[in-house]
Every structure is written in structure tokens, then in C-alpha cells.
Amino acid sequence: MDDDTNSEIAKWDPAMAQRISNLIGPIVSRYFRADVKDIANVPATGGALVVANHSGGVLTPDVLIFAPAFYGAFGYDRPLHILAHYGVLMGPWGSILSQAGAIEASPENAETALRSDAVVLVFPGGDYDAFRPSQSANVIDFEGRTGYVRTALQTRVPIVPMVSIGGQETQWFMARGDRLARRLGLHRIRFKALPLTFGLPFGLTTVLPANIPLPSKIVMRVLPPIDVTEQFGEDPDIDEVDAHVRAVMQTALDELARQRRFPILG
């Protein structure tokens, strides 16, 4: 791997990860009454690729809920890297996010992190998933992206599916705006959505200004790991593996949805 890729991984600072988890984690967890179930399904040692649905729009709380639970279970001597859109790392908080474990989403960065025995969290659906319409809140849809399967195969690490519910109830997601984003050429800079949302305090808005998320109860569930080569062979069909992962996730998400009594309240 080139020096730039290695330097991305080397930015992780366990002290910064602990500082953020201790400072912001409890606030986010209490606000969303967060519940991360079955964290022990993450393998205790070695690299693992945690594959999750992405929720909540611009101010998605997914990472700030999962990371404290992960470090609480495994400690701060085990790195957790989050694959992030390059735009996130360009902002004023980019340096802090890098120290906390965020790395630009690329196959090279993911493979380097996994080969160093880190756990990597990926949201294959990205902004396309995070801005899914409220009526499709409980649908697993990665927009056909299967790169995560190839990454797991090349690094020979298990895929650990994870699902969450409640994030799409933090405001009303009226339209994803993916067709408009494409017409405007935003796909060229890896933005797949230009959503229309309704919330507080700005009412009807798109990406910015960002509405304050409603305090919806968010539940995450980590599912048993999938050993791709053991289950599908040494040369598996990528689409078949992806379909299996999404089916497992959809079943788990459907179960969480059945257990949910009321929107927002949980």
C-alpha cells in the first residue's frame, strides 16, 4: 500500500476516540435512548467488516451510537475505523474525525485497516441510504453497491451485518432526490442524493440548513458474522453474497420493526 493510505490509518488516536466517546457518546445515547444489542457478535479478535444500513440524514447519529458501544466492549486498544465520504473529512472537524477513526471510503483504505486487524464500519448505501424516504424507512437498499463483499473476500475477514431502526424517524424524509442529484451532476463528486425533508426548526429543507433530529429511540442490532468463503466457497458470486447479506439484514430489521410500538417513542 502507498504511504498516503497507510497515513490515513495511522491518524487513529485511541485517546481522541476515548475523549469523544466519553464526552459526546453519553449525550447522544441518552437523547436517542440508544440500545445496541448483541455487540458480542463482533469477533473478539482480528479484522472484521461491519456492514450497516445508514439513517438520519445529514446529522446521522449512527457512528456516535455504535462507537461507544464498541469501545465499551473491546477497549481502546482495538481500532475502529469508519469509512466516510471525503467531503466529511474536508471540513473543519476533519482532523478530529480522522483521529477518531474516520478514513476516506476507498477499497485501499478499507483493506489496509482490515489487514491491520482493525474493525471497519461501512455503510454501503451512503447518502443514498441515509436520505431514503420515510415510507421506505425499514428497507435495506445499498443501490446495488457490492464493493464491501470484494473487500471482505480480498482480506479474508468476516462480514458482520448490523441493522438500526429509528434514525429515519428523526424528521420526515419526503424524497431522496437522487434523480435530481444526477441531473445536476452531483454524482460526479459522489453525492447521490439531494433530499427534501421536513423537520424542526427550519421546516421544509434540503441538505442544509440541517434540521435538529427529533429524539427518536434508536435500536441497533449486531448480527452473527458471515464467513464468506466458508459459506459460499473460494470463488463466490459477488451478487449472491450481497443478496444474502441484505436478506439477513432485512429479516432482522423487519423483526425490530415488529417490536416497535410507536414512531419516535419506540
Contacts in CASP RR format, 6 or more apart in sequence:
PFRMAT RR
TARGET T0000
AUTHOR 0000-0000-0000
METHOD contacts of the structure
MODEL  1
MDDDTNSEIAKWDPAMAQRISNLIGPIVSRYFRADVKDIANVPATGGALV
VANHSGGVLTPDVLIFAPAFYGAFGYDRPLHILAHYGVLMGPWGSILSQA
GAIEASPENAETALRSDAVVLVFPGGDYDAFRPSQSANVIDFEGRTGYVR
TALQTRVPIVPMVSIGGQETQWFMARGDRLARRLGLHRIRFKALPLTFGL
PFGLTTVLPANIPLPSKIVMRVLPPIDVTEQFGEDPDIDEVDAHVRAVMQ
TALDELARQRRFPILG
1 108 0 8 1.000
1 111 0 8 1.000
1 112 0 8 1.000
2 108 0 8 1.000
5 106 0 8 1.000
5 108 0 8 1.000
5 109 0 8 1.000
5 112 0 8 1.000
6 112 0 8 1.000
8 98 0 8 1.000
8 103 0 8 1.000
8 104 0 8 1.000
8 109 0 8 1.000
8 112 0 8 1.000
9 79 0 8 1.000
9 81 0 8 1.000
9 103 0 8 1.000
9 109 0 8 1.000
9 112 0 8 1.000
9 113 0 8 1.000
9 116 0 8 1.000
9 118 0 8 1.000
11 98 0 8 1.000
11 99 0 8 1.000
11 101 0 8 1.000
11 103 0 8 1.000
12 79 0 8 1.000
12 81 0 8 1.000
12 98 0 8 1.000
12 99 0 8 1.000
12 100 0 8 1.000
12 101 0 8 1.000
12 118 0 8 1.000
13 99 0 8 1.000
13 100 0 8 1.000
14 76 0 8 1.000
14 77 0 8 1.000
14 79 0 8 1.000
15 76 0 8 1.000
16 96 0 8 1.000
16 99 0 8 1.000
16 100 0 8 1.000
17 67 0 8 1.000
17 71 0 8 1.000
17 76 0 8 1.000
17 80 0 8 1.000
17 99 0 8 1.000
17 100 0 8 1.000
17 101 0 8 1.000
18 71 0 8 1.000
18 76 0 8 1.000
20 67 0 8 1.000
20 96 0 8 1.000
20 100 0 8 1.000
21 67 0 8 1.000
21 68 0 8 1.000
21 71 0 8 1.000
21 72 0 8 1.000
24 64 0 8 1.000
25 64 0 8 1.000
25 65 0 8 1.000
25 67 0 8 1.000
25 68 0 8 1.000
26 68 0 8 1.000
28 34 0 8 1.000
28 61 0 8 1.000
28 64 0 8 1.000
28 65 0 8 1.000
29 65 0 8 1.000
29 68 0 8 1.000
31 215 0 8 1.000
32 61 0 8 1.000
32 65 0 8 1.000
32 213 0 8 1.000
32 215 0 8 1.000
32 216 0 8 1.000
32 217 0 8 1.000
32 218 0 8 1.000
33 215 0 8 1.000
33 217 0 8 1.000
33 218 0 8 1.000
34 61 0 8 1.000
34 65 0 8 1.000
34 217 0 8 1.000
34 218 0 8 1.000
34 219 0 8 1.000
34 220 0 8 1.000
35 217 0 8 1.000
35 218 0 8 1.000
35 219 0 8 1.000
35 220 0 8 1.000
36 65 0 8 1.000
36 66 0 8 1.000
36 69 0 8 1.000
36 220 0 8 1.000
36 221 0 8 1.000
36 222 0 8 1.000
37 219 0 8 1.000
37 220 0 8 1.000
37 221 0 8 1.000
37 222 0 8 1.000
38 221 0 8 1.000
38 222 0 8 1.000
38 223 0 8 1.000
39 69 0 8 1.000
39 70 0 8 1.000
39 73 0 8 1.000
39 222 0 8 1.000
40 73 0 8 1.000
40 222 0 8 1.000
41 160 0 8 1.000
41 222 0 8 1.000
41 223 0 8 1.000
41 224 0 8 1.000
41 225 0 8 1.000
42 48 0 8 1.000
42 50 0 8 1.000
42 70 0 8 1.000
42 73 0 8 1.000
42 74 0 8 1.000
42 119 0 8 1.000
42 160 0 8 1.000
42 222 0 8 1.000
42 225 0 8 1.000
43 158 0 8 1.000
43 160 0 8 1.000
43 225 0 8 1.000
44 74 0 8 1.000
45 117 0 8 1.000
46 117 0 8 1.000
46 119 0 8 1.000
46 157 0 8 1.000
47 114 0 8 1.000
47 117 0 8 1.000
47 118 0 8 1.000
47 119 0 8 1.000
47 120 0 8 1.000
47 155 0 8 1.000
47 157 0 8 1.000
48 114 0 8 1.000
48 119 0 8 1.000
48 120 0 8 1.000
48 157 0 8 1.000
48 158 0 8 1.000
48 160 0 8 1.000
48 225 0 8 1.000
49 110 0 8 1.000
49 114 0 8 1.000
49 119 0 8 1.000
49 120 0 8 1.000
49 122 0 8 1.000
49 148 0 8 1.000
49 151 0 8 1.000
49 152 0 8 1.000
49 155 0 8 1.000
49 157 0 8 1.000
49 158 0 8 1.000
49 159 0 8 1.000
49 160 0 8 1.000
50 66 0 8 1.000
50 119 0 8 1.000
50 120 0 8 1.000
50 121 0 8 1.000
50 122 0 8 1.000
50 160 0 8 1.000
50 161 0 8 1.000
50 162 0 8 1.000
50 222 0 8 1.000
51 122 0 8 1.000
51 124 0 8 1.000
51 148 0 8 1.000
51 159 0 8 1.000
51 160 0 8 1.000
51 161 0 8 1.000
51 162 0 8 1.000
51 245 0 8 1.000
51 249 0 8 1.000
52 62 0 8 1.000
52 66 0 8 1.000
52 121 0 8 1.000
52 122 0 8 1.000
52 123 0 8 1.000
52 161 0 8 1.000
52 162 0 8 1.000
52 163 0 8 1.000
52 164 0 8 1.000
52 220 0 8 1.000
53 123 0 8 1.000
53 125 0 8 1.000
53 129 0 8 1.000
53 140 0 8 1.000
53 163 0 8 1.000
53 164 0 8 1.000
53 249 0 8 1.000
53 253 0 8 1.000
54 60 0 8 1.000
54 62 0 8 1.000
54 123 0 8 1.000
54 125 0 8 1.000
54 126 0 8 1.000
54 127 0 8 1.000
54 129 0 8 1.000
54 130 0 8 1.000
55 62 0 8 1.000
55 129 0 8 1.000
55 130 0 8 1.000
55 137 0 8 1.000
55 164 0 8 1.000
55 165 0 8 1.000
55 166 0 8 1.000
55 167 0 8 1.000
55 168 0 8 1.000
55 218 0 8 1.000
56 62 0 8 1.000
56 130 0 8 1.000
56 167 0 8 1.000
56 168 0 8 1.000
56 170 0 8 1.000
56 171 0 8 1.000
56 173 0 8 1.000
56 213 0 8 1.000
57 127 0 8 1.000
57 130 0 8 1.000
57 131 0 8 1.000
57 170 0 8 1.000
57 171 0 8 1.000
57 173 0 8 1.000
57 195 0 8 1.000
57 197 0 8 1.000
58 207 0 8 1.000
58 208 0 8 1.000
58 210 0 8 1.000
59 170 0 8 1.000
59 210 0 8 1.000
59 212 0 8 1.000
59 213 0 8 1.000
60 130 0 8 1.000
60 167 0 8 1.000
61 167 0 8 1.000
61 170 0 8 1.000
61 213 0 8 1.000
61 218 0 8 1.000
62 123 0 8 1.000
62 164 0 8 1.000
62 220 0 8 1.000
63 82 0 8 1.000
63 102 0 8 1.000
63 121 0 8 1.000
65 164 0 8 1.000
65 218 0 8 1.000
65 220 0 8 1.000
66 121 0 8 1.000
66 162 0 8 1.000
66 220 0 8 1.000
67 80 0 8 1.000
67 82 0 8 1.000
67 100 0 8 1.000
69 220 0 8 1.000
70 80 0 8 1.000
70 119 0 8 1.000
71 80 0 8 1.000
74 119 0 8 1.000
78 118 0 8 1.000
78 119 0 8 1.000
79 101 0 8 1.000
79 113 0 8 1.000
79 116 0 8 1.000
79 118 0 8 1.000
79 119 0 8 1.000
80 101 0 8 1.000
80 118 0 8 1.000
80 119 0 8 1.000
80 120 0 8 1.000
80 121 0 8 1.000
81 101 0 8 1.000
81 102 0 8 1.000
81 103 0 8 1.000
81 109 0 8 1.000
81 110 0 8 1.000
81 113 0 8 1.000
81 118 0 8 1.000
81 119 0 8 1.000
81 120 0 8 1.000
81 121 0 8 1.000
82 101 0 8 1.000
82 102 0 8 1.000
82 103 0 8 1.000
82 120 0 8 1.000
82 121 0 8 1.000
82 122 0 8 1.000
83 103 0 8 1.000
83 104 0 8 1.000
83 105 0 8 1.000
83 106 0 8 1.000
83 109 0 8 1.000
83 110 0 8 1.000
83 120 0 8 1.000
83 121 0 8 1.000
83 122 0 8 1.000
83 123 0 8 1.000
84 97 0 8 1.000
84 102 0 8 1.000
84 103 0 8 1.000
84 104 0 8 1.000
84 105 0 8 1.000
85 104 0 8 1.000
85 105 0 8 1.000
85 126 0 8 1.000
85 127 0 8 1.000
85 190 0 8 1.000
86 104 0 8 1.000
86 105 0 8 1.000
86 190 0 8 1.000
88 94 0 8 1.000
88 97 0 8 1.000
88 102 0 8 1.000
89 97 0 8 1.000
89 98 0 8 1.000
89 102 0 8 1.000
89 104 0 8 1.000
94 102 0 8 1.000
103 109 0 8 1.000
103 110 0 8 1.000
103 113 0 8 1.000
105 122 0 8 1.000
107 147 0 8 1.000
107 150 0 8 1.000
107 151 0 8 1.000
110 120 0 8 1.000
110 122 0 8 1.000
110 151 0 8 1.000
110 155 0 8 1.000
111 151 0 8 1.000
111 154 0 8 1.000
111 155 0 8 1.000
113 120 0 8 1.000
114 120 0 8 1.000
114 151 0 8 1.000
114 155 0 8 1.000
114 157 0 8 1.000
115 155 0 8 1.000
122 148 0 8 1.000
122 151 0 8 1.000
123 129 0 8 1.000
123 130 0 8 1.000
124 142 0 8 1.000
124 145 0 8 1.000
124 146 0 8 1.000
124 147 0 8 1.000
124 148 0 8 1.000
125 141 0 8 1.000
125 142 0 8 1.000
125 143 0 8 1.000
125 145 0 8 1.000
126 192 0 8 1.000
127 191 0 8 1.000
127 192 0 8 1.000
127 193 0 8 1.000
128 141 0 8 1.000
128 143 0 8 1.000
128 176 0 8 1.000
128 178 0 8 1.000
128 192 0 8 1.000
128 193 0 8 1.000
129 141 0 8 1.000
129 142 0 8 1.000
129 143 0 8 1.000
130 193 0 8 1.000
131 173 0 8 1.000
131 176 0 8 1.000
131 177 0 8 1.000
131 193 0 8 1.000
131 195 0 8 1.000
131 197 0 8 1.000
132 139 0 8 1.000
132 141 0 8 1.000
132 168 0 8 1.000
132 173 0 8 1.000
132 176 0 8 1.000
133 173 0 8 1.000
133 174 0 8 1.000
133 175 0 8 1.000
133 176 0 8 1.000
134 168 0 8 1.000
134 169 0 8 1.000
134 172 0 8 1.000
134 173 0 8 1.000
134 174 0 8 1.000
137 165 0 8 1.000
137 166 0 8 1.000
137 167 0 8 1.000
137 168 0 8 1.000
137 169 0 8 1.000
137 173 0 8 1.000
138 165 0 8 1.000
138 168 0 8 1.000
138 253 0 8 1.000
138 254 0 8 1.000
138 256 0 8 1.000
138 257 0 8 1.000
139 250 0 8 1.000
140 163 0 8 1.000
140 246 0 8 1.000
140 249 0 8 1.000
140 250 0 8 1.000
140 253 0 8 1.000
142 242 0 8 1.000
142 246 0 8 1.000
143 192 0 8 1.000
144 242 0 8 1.000
146 238 0 8 1.000
146 239 0 8 1.000
146 241 0 8 1.000
146 242 0 8 1.000
147 238 0 8 1.000
148 159 0 8 1.000
149 159 0 8 1.000
149 228 0 8 1.000
149 238 0 8 1.000
149 241 0 8 1.000
149 242 0 8 1.000
149 245 0 8 1.000
150 238 0 8 1.000
152 158 0 8 1.000
152 159 0 8 1.000
152 228 0 8 1.000
153 228 0 8 1.000
153 229 0 8 1.000
153 236 0 8 1.000
156 229 0 8 1.000
158 225 0 8 1.000
158 226 0 8 1.000
158 227 0 8 1.000
158 228 0 8 1.000
159 225 0 8 1.000
159 226 0 8 1.000
159 228 0 8 1.000
159 245 0 8 1.000
160 222 0 8 1.000
160 223 0 8 1.000
160 224 0 8 1.000
160 225 0 8 1.000
160 226 0 8 1.000
161 222 0 8 1.000
161 223 0 8 1.000
161 226 0 8 1.000
161 245 0 8 1.000
161 248 0 8 1.000
161 249 0 8 1.000
161 252 0 8 1.000
162 220 0 8 1.000
162 221 0 8 1.000
162 222 0 8 1.000
162 223 0 8 1.000
162 249 0 8 1.000
163 220 0 8 1.000
163 221 0 8 1.000
163 223 0 8 1.000
163 249 0 8 1.000
163 252 0 8 1.000
163 253 0 8 1.000
163 256 0 8 1.000
164 218 0 8 1.000
164 219 0 8 1.000
164 220 0 8 1.000
164 221 0 8 1.000
165 218 0 8 1.000
165 219 0 8 1.000
165 253 0 8 1.000
165 256 0 8 1.000
165 257 0 8 1.000
165 260 0 8 1.000
166 216 0 8 1.000
166 217 0 8 1.000
166 218 0 8 1.000
166 219 0 8 1.000
166 260 0 8 1.000
166 264 0 8 1.000
166 266 0 8 1.000
167 213 0 8 1.000
167 216 0 8 1.000
167 218 0 8 1.000
169 214 0 8 1.000
169 216 0 8 1.000
169 263 0 8 1.000
169 264 0 8 1.000
170 213 0 8 1.000
170 214 0 8 1.000
170 216 0 8 1.000
171 197 0 8 1.000
171 198 0 8 1.000
171 199 0 8 1.000
171 200 0 8 1.000
171 211 0 8 1.000
171 213 0 8 1.000
171 214 0 8 1.000
172 197 0 8 1.000
172 198 0 8 1.000
172 199 0 8 1.000
173 195 0 8 1.000
173 197 0 8 1.000
174 195 0 8 1.000
174 196 0 8 1.000
174 197 0 8 1.000
174 198 0 8 1.000
175 195 0 8 1.000
175 196 0 8 1.000
176 193 0 8 1.000
176 195 0 8 1.000
177 193 0 8 1.000
177 194 0 8 1.000
177 195 0 8 1.000
177 196 0 8 1.000
178 192 0 8 1.000
178 193 0 8 1.000
178 194 0 8 1.000
180 194 0 8 1.000
181 187 0 8 1.000
181 191 0 8 1.000
181 192 0 8 1.000
181 193 0 8 1.000
181 194 0 8 1.000
182 192 0 8 1.000
184 194 0 8 1.000
186 192 0 8 1.000
186 194 0 8 1.000
194 206 0 8 1.000
194 207 0 8 1.000
195 206 0 8 1.000
195 207 0 8 1.000
196 204 0 8 1.000
196 205 0 8 1.000
196 206 0 8 1.000
197 204 0 8 1.000
197 205 0 8 1.000
197 206 0 8 1.000
197 211 0 8 1.000
198 204 0 8 1.000
198 205 0 8 1.000
198 211 0 8 1.000
199 205 0 8 1.000
199 211 0 8 1.000
199 212 0 8 1.000
199 214 0 8 1.000
200 211 0 8 1.000
200 212 0 8 1.000
200 214 0 8 1.000
201 211 0 8 1.000
201 212 0 8 1.000
202 209 0 8 1.000
202 210 0 8 1.000
202 211 0 8 1.000
203 211 0 8 1.000
205 211 0 8 1.000
214 264 0 8 1.000
215 264 0 8 1.000
216 263 0 8 1.000
216 264 0 8 1.000
216 266 0 8 1.000
217 264 0 8 1.000
217 265 0 8 1.000
217 266 0 8 1.000
219 256 0 8 1.000
219 260 0 8 1.000
219 266 0 8 1.000
221 252 0 8 1.000
221 256 0 8 1.000
223 248 0 8 1.000
223 249 0 8 1.000
223 252 0 8 1.000
226 244 0 8 1.000
226 245 0 8 1.000
226 248 0 8 1.000
228 236 0 8 1.000
228 241 0 8 1.000
229 236 0 8 1.000
231 244 0 8 1.000
232 240 0 8 1.000
232 241 0 8 1.000
232 244 0 8 1.000
260 266 0 8 1.000
END
